[in-house]
């Protein structure tokens, strides 16, 4: 804060809330706020209690405070159940647009995935589903899964790792696996830097779309081969068919039931 200018409580609450929102998942010690706002520990604790009460009452996220000599606070921008329902309903409305139907029965989603507002909302919903799993990192495969995975990582306050189709010298030593694509039946390669994922870390896998699950299965195998643990698999849109996927356990936000190219109809709904 500017020298010689001490904020009143209302101003301090606004600034403290902004700090929490800009640093999701990060454990911020009380001493940081005490020094920044030149306030006593008891004052900061009371302020945080009010912020916590307000944000959680409004369904604007989860706030966790830690008592003790060190003390601290963490904030996660998780949506309320009503907000989730409204967002999923709006996404379904957008994706049902006949103009999104592509040859082969695919649905165009790139504009939604790459839009900051939508990717942030989708990311926060997936992050809320896996918060209890306590992942240490988020893994996705290039390229369309990156915006969503980045927003999940931001909401949880953990790093994102990208598995690439081919190795790059800038990644350093890397580990690769080969897998057969479920749609094209081609042999693909997936590579991740050996330094990107730590052994025994908990890894959340995130992707934008899943049909048979070959790509998700490859990421699961990649995590396992690197000596890490899969904390979960989160998908934005999953097709209803085939019912049996190559990954047994996963969470999806939307289920694509059918795409009728002749009638120009997209049947999609929030996952059950």
C-alpha positions as CSV (number, residue, x, y, z in Angstrom):
1,X,0.0,0.0,0.0
2,X,1.1,3.6,-0.5
3,X,3.2,5.0,2.4
4,X,1.2,7.2,4.8
5,X,-2.2,5.8,3.7
6,X,-3.9,3.2,5.8
7,X,-7.1,1.7,4.5
8,X,-10.3,1.5,6.4
9,X,-11.9,-1.9,6.9
10,X,-14.2,-1.7,3.8
11,X,-11.2,-0.9,1.6
12,X,-9.1,-3.6,3.3
13,X,-11.8,-6.3,2.8
14,X,-12.0,-5.4,-0.9
15,X,-8.2,-5.7,-1.4
16,X,-8.0,-8.9,0.7
17,X,-10.7,-10.5,-1.4
18,X,-9.0,-9.5,-4.6
19,X,-5.7,-11.1,-3.4
20,X,-7.5,-14.4,-2.6
21,X,-9.3,-14.4,-6.0
22,X,-6.0,-13.7,-7.9
23,X,-4.1,-16.5,-6.0
24,X,-6.5,-19.5,-5.9
25,X,-5.3,-22.6,-4.0
26,X,-2.2,-20.8,-2.6
27,X,-1.7,-20.9,1.2
28,X,-1.2,-17.3,2.1
29,X,0.1,-16.7,5.6
30,X,-1.6,-14.2,7.9
31,X,1.7,-12.4,8.3
32,X,1.4,-11.4,4.6
33,X,-1.8,-9.5,5.2
34,X,-0.6,-8.1,8.5
35,X,2.5,-6.6,6.9
36,X,0.7,-5.4,3.7
37,X,-2.2,-3.7,5.6
38,X,-0.3,-2.8,8.7
39,X,-2.9,-4.5,10.9
40,X,-2.9,-6.8,13.9
41,X,-3.3,-10.5,13.6
42,X,-6.7,-10.4,15.4
43,X,-7.9,-7.8,12.9
44,X,-6.8,-9.8,9.9
45,X,-8.4,-13.0,11.3
46,X,-11.7,-11.2,11.8
47,X,-11.6,-9.8,8.2
48,X,-10.9,-13.3,6.8
49,X,-13.8,-14.8,8.8
50,X,-16.1,-12.2,7.3
51,X,-14.8,-12.9,3.8
52,X,-15.1,-16.6,4.3
53,X,-18.7,-16.3,5.5
54,X,-19.7,-14.0,2.6
55,X,-18.1,-15.9,-0.2
56,X,-19.3,-19.3,1.0
57,X,-22.8,-18.0,1.7
58,X,-23.0,-16.6,-1.9
59,X,-21.7,-19.9,-3.3
60,X,-18.6,-18.0,-4.6
61,X,-16.0,-20.5,-3.6
62,X,-14.4,-22.4,-0.7
63,X,-12.2,-20.6,1.9
64,X,-10.1,-22.6,4.4
65,X,-8.3,-20.9,7.3
66,X,-5.6,-22.4,9.4
67,X,-5.2,-21.3,13.0
68,X,-2.1,-21.4,15.1
69,X,1.1,-19.4,15.4
70,X,1.7,-19.4,11.6
71,X,-1.9,-19.3,10.4
72,X,-3.0,-18.8,6.8
73,X,-5.8,-18.9,4.4
74,X,-6.6,-20.6,1.0
75,X,-9.3,-19.9,-1.5
76,X,-10.7,-22.0,-4.3
77,X,-13.1,-20.5,-6.8
78,X,-15.7,-23.3,-6.9
79,X,-19.2,-22.6,-8.2
80,X,-22.4,-23.2,-6.3
81,X,-24.7,-26.1,-7.3
82,X,-27.1,-23.6,-8.9
83,X,-24.4,-22.0,-10.9
84,X,-23.2,-25.4,-12.1
85,X,-26.7,-26.3,-13.3
86,X,-27.2,-23.0,-15.1
87,X,-23.8,-23.2,-16.7
88,X,-24.3,-26.7,-18.0
89,X,-27.7,-25.9,-19.3
90,X,-26.3,-22.9,-21.2
91,X,-23.4,-25.0,-22.6
92,X,-25.9,-27.6,-23.8
93,X,-28.0,-24.8,-25.5
94,X,-24.9,-23.5,-27.3
95,X,-23.7,-27.0,-28.4
96,X,-27.2,-27.9,-29.7
97,X,-26.8,-25.3,-32.5
98,X,-27.1,-27.2,-35.8
99,X,-24.4,-25.0,-37.2
100,X,-21.9,-26.8,-35.0
101,X,-22.4,-30.1,-36.7
102,X,-19.2,-31.2,-38.6
103,X,-18.8,-34.0,-41.1
104,X,-18.5,-37.4,-39.5
105,X,-20.9,-36.6,-36.6
106,X,-18.6,-34.3,-34.7
107,X,-19.6,-31.1,-32.9
108,X,-17.5,-27.9,-33.1
109,X,-16.5,-26.9,-29.6
110,X,-13.2,-25.0,-30.1
111,X,-14.7,-21.5,-29.7
112,X,-16.1,-22.5,-26.3
113,X,-13.0,-24.3,-25.1
114,X,-10.7,-21.4,-26.0
115,X,-13.0,-18.6,-24.7
116,X,-11.6,-17.4,-21.4
117,X,-15.0,-17.0,-19.7
118,X,-16.2,-20.5,-20.7
119,X,-12.9,-22.3,-20.1
120,X,-12.7,-20.7,-16.6
121,X,-16.2,-21.8,-15.8
122,X,-15.6,-25.3,-17.1
123,X,-12.3,-25.5,-15.3
124,X,-13.8,-24.4,-12.0
125,X,-16.5,-27.1,-12.2
126,X,-14.0,-29.8,-12.9
127,X,-11.7,-28.5,-10.2
128,X,-14.6,-28.6,-7.7
129,X,-15.2,-32.3,-8.5
130,X,-11.6,-33.3,-7.8
131,X,-10.6,-30.9,-5.0
132,X,-11.0,-33.7,-2.4
133,X,-8.6,-35.9,-4.4
134,X,-5.8,-33.4,-3.7
135,X,-4.0,-33.6,-7.0
136,X,-0.4,-32.2,-7.2
137,X,-0.5,-31.6,-11.0
138,X,-2.9,-31.5,-13.9
139,X,-2.0,-33.5,-17.1
140,X,-3.5,-33.0,-20.5
141,X,-2.5,-33.8,-24.1
142,X,-2.0,-31.1,-26.7
143,X,-3.8,-29.2,-28.0
144,X,-7.5,-28.6,-27.3
145,X,-7.3,-29.9,-23.8
146,X,-4.8,-27.2,-22.8
147,X,-7.2,-24.3,-22.1
148,X,-9.4,-26.4,-19.8
149,X,-6.5,-28.1,-18.0
150,X,-4.9,-24.7,-17.4
151,X,-8.1,-23.4,-15.8
152,X,-8.5,-26.5,-13.7
153,X,-4.8,-26.1,-12.6
154,X,-5.4,-22.4,-11.8
155,X,-8.6,-23.1,-9.7
156,X,-6.7,-25.7,-7.7
157,X,-3.4,-23.8,-7.5
158,X,-1.3,-26.6,-8.9
159,X,0.9,-26.8,-12.1
160,X,-0.2,-28.1,-15.5
161,X,1.7,-30.5,-17.5
162,X,1.2,-31.1,-21.3
163,X,1.8,-34.4,-22.9
164,X,3.0,-33.8,-26.5
165,X,2.7,-35.8,-29.7
166,X,6.5,-35.7,-30.1
167,X,9.4,-34.9,-27.8
168,X,11.1,-31.5,-27.7
169,X,14.7,-30.7,-26.7
170,X,13.5,-27.9,-24.5
171,X,11.7,-30.4,-22.3
172,X,14.9,-32.2,-21.4
173,X,14.8,-36.0,-20.9
174,X,11.4,-37.3,-21.7
175,X,9.3,-40.5,-21.5
176,X,7.1,-41.7,-24.3
177,X,4.4,-44.3,-24.9
178,X,2.6,-45.5,-28.0
179,X,-1.1,-46.1,-28.2
180,X,-3.8,-46.7,-30.9
181,X,-6.2,-43.9,-31.5
182,X,-9.8,-45.0,-30.9
183,X,-11.1,-42.9,-33.9
184,X,-8.5,-43.2,-36.5
185,X,-7.0,-46.6,-35.4
186,X,-3.5,-45.1,-36.0
187,X,-0.6,-45.6,-33.8
188,X,0.2,-42.3,-31.9
189,X,2.9,-41.2,-29.6
190,X,2.6,-39.4,-26.3
191,X,5.6,-37.8,-24.6
192,X,6.1,-35.9,-21.4
193,X,9.2,-34.5,-19.8
194,X,10.6,-36.6,-17.1
195,X,11.0,-33.6,-14.8
196,X,7.4,-32.5,-15.4
197,X,5.8,-35.2,-13.2
198,X,7.3,-36.2,-9.9
199,X,7.3,-39.8,-8.8
200,X,4.6,-40.5,-6.2
201,X,2.8,-37.3,-7.1
202,X,-1.0,-37.3,-7.5
203,X,-2.0,-36.4,-11.1
204,X,-5.4,-35.3,-12.3
205,X,-6.0,-36.0,-16.0
206,X,-8.1,-33.5,-17.9
207,X,-9.3,-33.5,-21.5
208,X,-12.0,-31.8,-23.6
209,X,-13.6,-34.8,-25.3
210,X,-13.7,-38.6,-25.0
211,X,-15.3,-41.2,-27.2
212,X,-13.7,-44.6,-26.6
213,X,-11.2,-43.3,-24.2
214,X,-7.9,-44.3,-26.0
215,X,-6.2,-40.9,-25.3
216,X,-7.3,-40.9,-21.6
217,X,-6.1,-44.5,-21.3
218,X,-2.7,-43.5,-22.7
219,X,-2.4,-40.6,-20.2
220,X,-3.3,-43.0,-17.4
221,X,-0.6,-45.4,-18.5
222,X,1.9,-42.6,-18.9
223,X,1.3,-41.4,-15.3
224,X,1.6,-45.0,-14.0
225,X,4.8,-45.7,-15.9
226,X,6.3,-42.5,-14.4
227,X,5.7,-43.8,-10.9
228,X,2.9,-41.3,-10.2
229,X,-0.7,-41.9,-9.1
230,X,-3.8,-41.0,-11.1
231,X,-6.0,-38.8,-8.9
232,X,-8.8,-38.9,-11.4
233,X,-9.9,-38.3,-15.0
234,X,-12.0,-35.3,-15.8
235,X,-13.6,-34.7,-19.2
236,X,-15.7,-31.9,-20.6
237,X,-17.8,-33.8,-23.1
238,X,-18.1,-37.6,-23.4
239,X,-20.1,-39.6,-25.9
240,X,-22.8,-42.0,-24.7
241,X,-21.5,-44.6,-27.2
242,X,-19.6,-46.8,-26.8
243,X,-20.8,-47.3,-23.3
244,X,-17.6,-49.2,-22.3
245,X,-14.7,-46.8,-22.3
246,X,-11.0,-47.7,-22.1
247,X,-10.9,-46.0,-18.7
248,X,-13.1,-47.4,-16.0
249,X,-13.4,-44.4,-13.8
250,X,-13.9,-40.9,-15.0
251,X,-16.0,-37.8,-14.4
252,X,-17.6,-35.9,-17.3
253,X,-19.7,-32.7,-17.3
254,X,-21.7,-33.3,-20.5
255,X,-22.9,-36.4,-22.3
256,X,-23.2,-36.3,-26.1
257,X,-26.1,-38.7,-26.9
258,X,-26.3,-38.4,-30.6
259,X,-25.5,-36.2,-33.7
260,X,-27.9,-36.6,-36.5
261,X,-26.3,-35.0,-39.6
262,X,-29.3,-35.5,-41.8
263,X,-31.8,-33.9,-39.5
264,X,-29.2,-31.5,-38.1
265,X,-29.9,-32.3,-34.5
266,X,-27.4,-32.5,-31.6
267,X,-28.6,-34.4,-28.5
268,X,-26.5,-33.4,-25.5
269,X,-27.2,-33.2,-21.8
270,X,-25.6,-32.7,-18.4
271,X,-24.0,-35.9,-17.2
272,X,-26.0,-37.9,-14.8
